Amino acid sequence: MAERTHWLGQDSTEQDSRLGIGALFASGSGLTVNPGVVAGLAVTQTGTASADVSVASGSALNQATSAIGGAYLEILDTAKTVDVLGANPAESSPRRDLIVYESGLAPGSKVHVVKGTAGAIPVDPAIPSQAVALARVRVKAAATYGGNEAIVNADIDDLRTYTGMRGAPVQVASQTARDALDLYSGLMVWRTDVDRFESYTGSAWRIYQPLASPGVQKGTASATLTAATVRTGSVSFATAYSATPIITTTLVKAGTANIGLTHVIEDLTTTGFSWRVNEISNTPVTVGLGLHWRAEPA
């Protein structure tokens, strides 16, 4: 079938529905998607550590085995407890088990454990073809538990990779995770390891460096009379800069007195500055003075 009815159509099939979802999340390779977690699905120990783990509510996207099979949007609407050591107790050697969200299974069994093989140097088991990995559970050798087999958060590694709708940034934790995506021109990612956006041009990655923190800060400061012809004031930035900022200032005065004034910025640091006003003719300064200032990253 070349033409498909979207998933809300009267004559749509299950495959049409998956293709409709896939079209919203499509990568650059036709009807395929970048599988991953859409939101949530963190794996943690149960409230009191036990042989189970708890999977938080959330959603995930899986690519159907066939390229024209569309995508599965899976939703876990409440936290789920998954048995890890009850059915498969610890063995004489350690092993690695995976918690996955697998599509194509009966409801209630999609979030489950994939048991690894015990060994002196255990490795992760294979991830099923229509599944995304949520976490790794590092099962210790049986003797280590001392008869009390319980999984704690320190035994759990977060393996979630994320996906997003076409055109929306995809969250990735590293360059390796970024490069593992199905790339297309215009793909935008948010690198959580370096806190920046990057976009793919079709042949290379373009990096968008974040603005220095903080950005522009500005305000108006008043001066205090400290001598007959001198006034001084100081300003503290609401948020400190990582490097000495650039300052621009404008001196303002109240009233119409025609006196010559100069002002100087002193002691500029990442947290603020002080300023001084001098009256050129050595006549006592009797007008109200203020300073409009603007600071921005260098």
Phi, psi and omega in degrees: 000123182274326182250135185239145173274136180297167191292349177264359182286155183296323185259016184286149177257176177299321179293321176302319180297317179294321178294323178297317177295316181299326181296327180285334182250010190301141172269202184274352185260072175066242186259008181274162182233165170271106181296157177161181178278135174273316178197151173069213176068030175291142180251128181221171173294160174289167184311307168258123185309135184212192178281358182252170169233162179248132178250122181289159177297157181163196182214155181215157180239128178237142175278131175296155184304318178275143179298334179260014180274353179080202184230148175260122172261108185260139183231126173252108190272356175208157182300147182233139175265128182243127179285127178248309186257351180292307180281332182229082183298163176301151183245186184291338177240157180290162175210169177242123174252150178246141169261123185232161171244107187250130177273161178089358178261169179293145177306139182097345182240005185286322175269111187208176181260140171251113185286136176269180179257127180292147179183169181299321176235086185290153177233164179291141172289166179292143176276130178306155189294331180247052185214158170240141178280137178257319183199160172250134174250117180272098182278123181279167175299146187305320184297335182292330184282342180061035178086356179239086183281105181220138181263128177246168184301330179295342180271357188247128176251128179286119181248008184297131165247153190247159175224172180204167179294153182304130181095341179267147179299141176258128181280126176229152185262356183193169175295324179299316179294323178298313185288344178279349180290158172282107191279147172208155181297126182101352178299129179245135177234155172247114181275107181288340181284336181234004177054061177203159174269148174220142179234148182263127185271353186111341178220343182204167178263136176255130185258133178249101180289137178293151174297146178302146181253129355280181176270225181286135171233144182208166180177187177232130181243151177255161182249156178247133179292120179245346177204172184303325184234018183226137170232146180229158177204171179215156180226134173247127180291142179298324178228131182290148175271158178281339176218162182301125184278173174268133183242133169237141185222154173223127180274135179235149179224150177265144179092183186242011181302131183267084180235148180272127183233145170232152177225151185228136174269130183233157171052047178286125179228186179286348184249352180161194180202166172241160181216157184223139178246130177244141175264121190297319187273007180062022174271136181308134180280117183240001179266156175288137184236147175212167182226117170279127182229154179217126179243141178214157181301142180288000000 
